[in-house]
Amino acid sequence: MTSQAGTSELDKFRELVLSEDALQEDLGTIEDVAAFAARASLLAGQRGIAISADDLKTHLRDDPIGLSRRSPMPLRAEPPQDNWLPIHIAIFAQQITIDWAYFGAQRFADPFFEESIRIALRHPLNRLVKCRTLAADLPRWVERHADVAPSGFIFHMSRCGSTLVSQMLASDPRNVVISEASPIDKAAQIDRMHAALDVQPALLRGIVAALGRANPARRYFIKLDSWHTLALPLFRRAFPSVPWVFLYRDPVEVMTSQMLQPGMQAIPDFVQPAWFGLEPDEGLFSERYCARVIGRICEAVLQPYDDGSGLLVNYDQLPEALWTAILPHFGVPCGDTERKVMAERARQDSKAPDTDFSRDSGNRRRKIQEAVKPIAEEYLRDVYDRLEALNPAASRIEAGTGKSKSA
């Protein structure tokens, strides 16, 4: 058992690590617990802090479900250095707090940001050194890092190629791509969940800037969750000059995919019906509830689309639309070499990069498709047609091929 003196020395070492980039770089890449404990004990001793490797090991227990996030910990006045990124937002005693983790040089090549968090938290450094700040301290930091702004936001209908687009972007090492990050989701919803905390859009600006600061020289793209279209006015207030795209797809295909594997937005226990303007008694998972949710997601982009900052892209325009429409809309150049790399990534399954992509045409899918078609037509065909009418390129695309109708 660690002594009180040992705990005091450990706290000193934690503070030292948070203040020294060199210590973070030295310890941050070590994955083996025993090797980490031995190295940390040596480095601590060199700085006059006596803590044994055995004492360090007792503080390096696994925390697979993140229980430590619910524990009290000292609050720092400033976010840590640039290699630390926000991973969780919580509320304690009516104060919004942000938990940070050390990512070092880790690239965000995973389909979803939560996978990147799990990789980071496997490193002993993040189990030993915890860092929590008040969200109220973020605005001062953002003022000093005004250059960290996204190149573009990616909104989507769900099951319509958004992960493909984000993975194609991530295939270029010059791009930073943050995909469906839970801290952004919490920042977008926190006023709705905690009406007494009037923090938007400052919290959203702070979280987005913090996630992009690891390398501000790179192009920075954010793929959002599908339900974030309902927060589009908030994103426009927080980032009035940042362009955005909305990806959509034939509603029968989207509904079929949702019935095969329901997304969070279709399950009321995960995303509350009130977020979509639906009554609680409508909040039972069903084909009709899912269709109504998807309809609200699509309708939310129609009105703000008129300001010229948005771009509509049909799934059938992919992958070519990434370099012919999306990147030009974001003001980002794309040369032949980059295009070839992205096109190669498009040949792989977007959620399983080691697997070649193939359309599911099995009997089960066909049966579900026939079952959901009347519901999709009833609830979604009108809004889909309105999206198509606003998308000049859609009339030139032959459905399901991505090729020009005149080709």
C-alpha positions in Angstrom: 0.0 0.0 0.0 1.3 3.4 -0.9 2.3 5.6 2.1 1.0 9.2 2.6 4.6 10.4 1.8 4.6 8.3 -1.3 1.3 9.8 -2.4 2.7 13.3 -1.9 5.7 12.5 -4.0 3.5 11.0 -6.6 1.4 14.2 -6.8 4.6 16.2 -7.2 5.6 14.0 -10.1 2.3 14.3 -11.8 2.5 18.1 -11.7 6.0 17.9 -13.0 4.9 15.7 -15.9 2.1 18.2 -16.8 4.6 21.0 -16.8 7.4 19.4 -18.8 7.0 18.5 -22.5 10.2 16.4 -22.4 8.8 14.2 -19.7 5.6 13.7 -21.6 7.4 12.8 -24.8 9.7 10.4 -22.9 6.9 8.6 -21.1 4.0 9.0 -23.5 5.0 6.4 -26.0 5.6 3.6 -23.4 2.8 1.0 -23.4 4.1 -1.7 -21.1 3.2 -0.9 -17.5 6.4 -2.4 -16.0 8.6 -0.5 -18.4 6.7 2.7 -17.8 6.9 2.3 -14.0 10.7 1.7 -14.1 11.3 4.7 -16.5 9.1 7.0 -14.5 10.7 6.1 -11.2 14.1 6.8 -12.7 13.1 10.2 -14.2 11.4 11.2 -10.9 14.6 10.3 -9.0 16.7 12.4 -11.3 14.4 15.4 -10.4 14.6 14.8 -6.7 11.3 12.9 -6.3 11.5 9.6 -4.6 8.9 7.2 -5.8 9.4 3.5 -6.4 8.3 1.5 -9.5 6.1 -0.6 -7.3 4.3 2.4 -5.9 3.7 3.6 -9.5 2.3 0.2 -10.6 -0.4 0.5 -7.9 -1.7 3.6 -9.6 -1.7 2.1 -13.1 -4.7 -0.2 -12.9 -6.9 -0.4 -16.0 -10.0 1.7 -16.1 -11.7 0.2 -19.2 -15.1 2.0 -18.7 -13.7 5.3 -17.6 -14.9 5.3 -13.9 -12.1 7.8 -13.0 -14.0 10.4 -15.0 -16.6 10.4 -12.2 -14.1 10.9 -9.5 -13.1 14.3 -8.0 -9.6 15.5 -9.0 -7.7 18.8 -8.7 -8.7 21.5 -11.2 -6.0 23.2 -13.3 -6.4 26.8 -14.4 -5.1 26.3 -17.9 -5.4 23.5 -20.5 -2.3 21.4 -20.7 0.2 21.5 -23.6 -0.8 21.0 -27.2 -0.4 17.2 -27.2 -3.3 16.9 -24.7 -6.8 16.9 -26.1 -10.3 17.0 -24.4 -11.9 13.6 -24.1 -14.8 14.2 -21.7 -17.1 17.0 -20.5 -19.0 16.6 -17.2 -20.8 18.8 -14.7 -19.9 18.9 -11.0 -21.7 21.3 -8.7 -23.1 23.3 -11.6 -19.6 23.8 -13.1 -18.7 22.4 -16.5 -15.4 20.5 -16.4 -13.2 19.1 -19.1 -11.0 16.0 -18.8 -7.9 15.8 -21.0 -5.7 13.0 -22.2 -2.2 12.9 -23.7 -2.2 11.9 -27.4 1.4 12.9 -28.4 2.0 12.3 -32.0 -1.0 9.9 -32.4 -2.8 10.4 -35.7 -6.6 10.3 -36.0 -6.8 7.6 -38.6 -9.6 5.6 -36.9 -13.1 5.8 -38.3 -14.4 7.4 -35.0 -12.7 9.6 -32.4 -13.8 7.3 -29.5 -11.4 4.6 -30.9 -8.6 7.2 -30.8 -9.4 7.9 -27.2 -9.3 4.2 -26.3 -5.9 3.9 -27.9 -4.6 6.9 -26.0 -6.0 5.7 -22.6 -4.1 2.4 -23.0 -0.9 4.3 -22.4 0.1 4.2 -18.7 0.8 8.0 -18.8 -2.9 8.7 -19.1 -3.7 6.3 -16.3 -1.2 7.9 -14.0 -1.6 11.6 -14.8 -5.2 12.9 -14.8 -6.0 16.5 -16.0 -9.2 18.4 -15.5 -10.0 22.0 -16.1 -13.0 24.3 -15.9 -14.7 25.0 -19.2 -15.0 28.6 -18.0 -11.3 28.9 -18.5 -11.4 27.9 -22.2 -12.4 31.3 -23.7 -9.2 33.0 -22.6 -7.2 30.1 -24.2 -9.2 30.3 -27.4 -8.4 34.0 -27.8 -4.7 33.1 -27.9 -5.3 30.3 -30.4 -7.6 32.0 -32.8 -5.8 30.4 -35.8 -7.1 26.9 -34.8 -10.3 26.8 -36.9 -11.8 24.0 -38.9 -11.5 23.9 -42.7 -15.0 22.4 -42.9 -17.8 20.6 -41.1 -19.3 17.4 -42.4 -23.0 16.9 -41.5 -24.9 13.9 -42.7 -28.2 12.0 -42.8 -26.6 8.8 -41.5 -25.5 5.8 -43.5 -24.7 7.9 -46.5 -21.0 7.9 -46.9 -19.8 10.3 -44.1 -17.4 7.8 -42.7 -16.1 7.2 -46.2 -15.5 10.9 -46.7 -13.7 11.3 -43.3 -11.5 8.3 -43.9 -10.6 9.5 -47.4 -9.6 12.8 -45.9 -7.6 11.1 -43.1 -5.6 9.2 -45.7 -3.8 12.5 -46.5 -1.3 12.9 -43.6 -1.6 16.7 -43.9 -5.2 16.5 -42.7 -6.5 16.3 -39.1 -9.9 14.6 -39.1 -12.0 14.4 -35.9 -14.9 12.1 -36.4 -18.0 12.1 -34.1 -16.2 13.2 -31.0 -18.2 12.9 -27.8 -16.9 16.2 -26.3 -18.3 18.1 -29.4 -21.6 16.3 -28.9 -21.8 17.2 -25.2 -20.9 20.9 -26.1 -23.6 21.0 -28.7 -26.3 19.6 -26.3 -25.3 20.9 -22.9 -27.6 23.9 -22.9 -30.6 21.7 -23.7 -29.6 19.2 -20.9 -28.7 21.9 -18.4 -30.7 25.0 -19.2 -29.2 27.0 -16.3 -25.7 26.8 -17.9 -25.7 29.4 -20.6 -22.4 28.6 -22.2 -22.9 28.2 -25.9 -21.3 28.9 -28.3 -18.2 29.7 -26.3 -17.9 26.1 -25.1 -18.3 24.7 -28.6 -15.6 27.1 -30.0 -13.3 26.0 -27.2 -13.7 22.3 -27.6 -13.3 22.5 -31.4 -10.2 24.6 -31.1 -8.7 22.3 -28.5 -9.3 19.2 -30.6 -7.6 20.8 -33.6 -4.6 22.3 -31.8 -2.3 19.3 -31.9 -1.1 20.5 -35.3 -2.8 23.8 -36.3 -0.7 23.9 -39.5 -2.7 21.0 -41.0 -6.1 21.2 -42.6 -8.7 20.4 -40.0 -12.0 18.7 -40.7 -14.8 17.7 -38.3 -17.3 15.0 -39.0 -20.3 15.4 -36.8 -23.0 13.0 -35.6 -26.1 12.9 -37.7 -28.3 14.6 -35.1 -26.1 17.7 -35.0 -27.9 19.1 -38.0 -30.4 20.3 -35.4 -27.6 22.3 -33.9 -26.6 23.8 -37.2 -27.6 27.3 -36.1 -25.3 27.0 -33.1 -22.4 25.9 -35.3 -23.1 28.8 -37.7 -23.0 31.3 -34.7 -19.9 29.8 -33.3 -18.1 29.4 -36.7 -19.8 31.8 -39.2 -17.0 31.6 -41.8 -16.5 27.8 -41.8 -18.1 26.1 -44.7 -20.1 22.9 -44.3 -21.5 20.0 -46.3 -24.5 17.8 -45.8 -24.4 14.2 -47.1 -27.6 12.4 -47.8 -28.9 9.3 -49.6 -32.0 7.6 -51.0 -34.2 7.2 -47.8 -35.0 3.5 -48.6 -31.3 2.7 -48.5 -30.8 4.7 -45.2 -33.8 3.0 -43.5 -32.7 -0.4 -44.6 -29.2 0.1 -43.1 -30.8 1.5 -39.9 -33.0 -1.6 -39.5 -30.1 -3.9 -40.1 -28.0 -2.1 -37.4 -29.8 0.8 -35.6 -27.8 3.9 -35.0 -27.8 5.9 -31.7 -30.1 8.5 -33.1 -32.8 5.9 -33.7 -32.7 4.7 -30.1 -34.5 7.0 -27.7 -32.5 6.0 -24.7 -29.3 7.4 -26.4 -30.6 10.6 -28.1 -33.7 12.0 -26.4 -36.8 12.4 -28.6 -37.0 16.0 -27.4 -33.8 16.8 -29.4 -35.8 16.0 -32.6 -38.9 17.8 -31.4 -40.7 14.6 -30.9 -42.9 13.7 -27.9 -41.7 11.1 -25.3 -44.6 8.7 -26.2 -43.1 8.6 -29.7 -39.8 7.4 -28.3 -40.1 3.7 -28.9 -37.7 2.2 -31.4 -39.6 1.4 -34.6 -39.4 1.9 -38.3 -41.7 4.9 -38.1 -39.8 6.5 -35.2 -36.5 6.0 -37.1 -38.0 7.6 -40.2 -39.4 10.6 -38.3 -35.9 11.1 -36.7 -34.1 11.0 -40.1 -36.7 13.3 -41.5 -36.0 15.9 -38.8 -32.3 15.5 -39.4 -32.7 16.3 -43.1 -35.3 19.1 -42.6 -32.8 21.0 -40.3 -30.5 21.8 -43.2 -33.0 23.2 -45.6 -33.4 26.6 -44.2 -29.8 27.5 -43.4 -28.7 26.1 -46.7 -29.7 29.4 -48.4 -26.9 31.4 -46.9 -24.3 29.9 -49.3 -22.0 28.3 -46.7 -23.5 24.8 -47.2 -23.1 22.2 -49.9 -25.4 19.2 -50.5 -23.8 15.9 -51.7 -25.7 12.8 -52.6 -24.1 9.4 -51.6 -24.2 8.5 -55.3 -21.8 11.4 -56.1 -19.1 9.7 -54.0 -16.2 9.2 -54.0 -15.5 11.6 -56.8 -17.4 14.4 -55.2 -14.8 14.7 -52.4 -12.2 16.2 -54.8 -14.6 17.7 -57.4 -17.0 19.4 -55.0 -16.3 19.0 -51.2 -12.7 20.1 -51.1 -13.2 23.0 -53.5 -16.2 24.1 -51.3 -13.8 24.0 -48.3 -11.2 26.0 -50.2 -8.7 23.1 -49.9 -6.6 22.2 -53.0 -6.3 18.6 -54.0 -3.6 17.4 -56.5 -3.4 14.3 -58.5 -1.3 12.4 -55.9 -3.7 13.2 -53.1 -6.6 12.2 -55.2 -5.1 8.8 -56.0 -4.5 8.1 -52.3 -8.0 9.1 -51.5 -9.5 7.0 -54.3 -7.5 4.0 -53.1 -8.9 4.5 -49.6 -12.4 4.6 -51.1 -12.0 1.0 -52.3 -11.8 -0.2 -48.7 -14.6 -0.6 -46.2 -14.9 2.8 -44.4 -15.4 1.3 -41.0 -13.0 -1.7 -41.5 -10.0 -0.4 -43.5 -8.5 -3.8 -43.9 -11.6 -5.0 -45.8 -12.5 -4.2 -49.4 -15.8 -2.4 -49.7 -18.8 -4.3 -51.1 -22.5 -3.5 -51.2 -24.6 -5.9 -49.2 -27.2 -7.4 -51.5 -28.1 -10.5 -49.4 -31.6 -11.9 -49.0 -32.1 -10.4 -45.5 -31.3 -6.9 -46.8 -33.7 -7.3 -49.7 -36.5 -8.4 -47.4 -35.9 -5.4 -45.0 -35.7 -3.1 -47.9 -39.2 -4.1 -49.1 -40.6 -3.8 -45.6 -39.3 -0.3 -45.0 -40.0 1.1 -48.4 -43.6 2.3 -47.7 -42.5 4.0 -44.5 -39.5 5.7 -46.2 -41.8 6.9 -49.0 -44.4 8.2 -46.5 -42.0 10.1 -44.1 -38.9 10.8 -46.1 -39.5 11.0 -49.9 -40.6 14.6 -49.8 -37.6 15.9 -47.8 -35.3 13.9 -50.0 -36.8 15.4 -53.2 -36.4 18.9 -51.7 -32.7 18.1 -51.1 -32.3 16.9 -54.6 -33.9 20.0 -56.0 -31.3 22.1 -54.1 -28.4 20.0 -55.4 -27.6 20.9 -59.0 -25.3 18.0 -59.3 -27.9 15.4 -58.3 -29.8 15.7 -61.6 -26.6 14.6 -63.5 -26.0 11.5 -61.3 -27.4 8.1 -62.2 -28.7 6.6 -58.9 -26.5 3.9 -57.5 -23.6 4.5 -59.9 -21.9 7.8 -59.0 -21.7 8.3 -62.8 -23.1 11.1 -65.0 -26.4 10.2 -66.6 -25.0 11.4 -69.9 -22.0 9.1 -69.6 
